[in-house]
Amino acid sequence: MDLELFRKLLHNLLNAEVMIYDNDARLLAAFEDTYCFQKALQPMFAVDSLSYLLGSMDDTTFYEIVDKLDVCLFFFRFRNKVFLIGPYARTEYSDEKMQNILIENKMPASYATSIKLYYTAMPILSTYQIQRTVTACMVSFDPLLQEYAYRRLLGFQEEPKEPKIYRQDSIDYSAVYQRYHVENRLLKLIEKGEVESIIQAYDEMQNESSSLTGLFRSPVYQSPISILRALARKAAEQSGLSIITIDQITQKSVQRLSGTDNIAKQTQYCYEMLIELTTAVRDHLVNTSGYSPAVVKVVEYLSLNYTQNVSMDALCQLSDYSSSHLAKIFKQETGRTITQYIADLRCRHAAEMLWETNLTVQEISSYVGYTDNNYFVKVFKKAMGKTPSEYRASAMP
C-alpha cells in the first residue's frame, strides 16, 4: 500500500497539513516549533506530550486534541503508521473569545494580535468532516477495515503551580514581514520589466533550500479571490498601514473562505474584508496625519506592544533617532510624551472593556498592562476624568 499516496489524498481533500509519524522525534520537534504558539495554552502540542500520546494510542481509535485556543490536532493509526492531521480550527476567530482566554490565563492584550494571526492561519474543519473523509479513504484502501472509535482529548490535568510569568519582550512577527518583503520584491521586478530576475526568483522558490520555498503554496494564496486580496493588501500597505494589521484582516478572510463552498458567502466575506481593510486605512490616515515617517513607525510599534514594557532602545532602533531627539519630535508631533501615549492607549482599551464586558477592574487592569491595580485606577482617572468604577457606572442605563 502506498501510504504517501494516502497522505496526499487526505491533504488534498481536507486542505490541511497531514504528516506520517514513524517514531522520529525530529518530526514532533518541528511540529512544536511551527505550531505550538504557547506551551501554557497548548501543553499537548509539546514534544514530550505528543510522544507520550502517540506511543500509547489504540490502533482503532480516532483521537482529537483540543487546546485552550480551540486549535485541534487529529491523529490515528493505519497500516502500522501514525497519521497526524492539522492543526486546524473548528470555528471562525472571535476577538471576544480570545480576549477571555487571555484574561483567564493572565496574559496581556499584546498577545491578541499574534494569536489572531496564528489562529486565522488554520483551516476550518469539523470533527465529522475529518472522520468521514478519513474513513472513506481508509475503506478505499482496505474494504475490510475495522470500525474506529473516537476520543477527544481536552488537556492534561496539572497540579497547582506558581502563577505563570509570560515574556514581556516584543512578539516576533518576522514571518509576516518576510512574506511582505518577498511580495514587494517580486512586484518591483515586474514593475521594472526585469524578466530574467523574475525567472530567477521563481526558480528560487522551487529550491528546497531557499527561504522562499513554499511561499506561494501557503493557504494565504489558495483561493479564487486571492488575487483581489493580494491587490487590496498592497494598496493598504502603500497607505502606510501596519502590515501586521493588514494581515490580521486579510488572513481572517482566508480562514472564513476556507470554511465554505457557498459562492454567496464567499462574495460576502470578500466584501467585508475590503470594507474592514479600507476602514483601517482611513483610521490610520486620520490618526497619523501630519506625523513624520519615524513617528508613524513608533506609533505603529506602540499600538502592537502597548501592554508590555516598551524599551526606549527598541524605539530608538526603530526610528534611527537618539532617545532625546525621538522624545522631542514625538512630543512635538503627537502632543504627548511616549509614556503618556502608552497610558492613553491602555486607558482607551480599558474604557471599551469597562463598557462592553463584565470583567472586574483588576482583570482589565492586568489585561491592558498594569500589574498594580491601584496605580491603574490613578492613571485611568487622570486620562478619563473618572475612576474605572465611575466610568462603568456612567455607561449603565
Secondary structure, 3 states (H helix, E strand, C coil): CCHHHHHHHHHHHHCCCEEEECCCHHHHHHHHHHHCCCCCCCHHHCHHHHHHHHHCCCCCEEEEEECCCCEEEEEEEECCEEEEEEEEECCCCCHHHHHHHHHHCCCCCCHHHHHHHHHHCCCECCHHHHHHHHHHHHHHHCCCCCCCEEEEECCCCCCCCCCCCCCCCCCCCHHHHHHHHHHHHHHHHHHCCCHHHHHHHHHHHHCCCCCCCCHHHCHHHCCCCHHHHHHHHHHHHHCCCCHHHHHHHHHHHHHHHHCCCCHHHHHHHHHHHHHHHHHHHHHHHHHCCCCCHHHHHHHHHHHHHCCCCCCHHHHHHHHCCCHHHHHHHHHHHHCCCHHHHHHHHHHHHHHHHHHHCCCCHHHHHHHCCCCCHHHHHHHHHHHHCCCHHHHHHHHCC
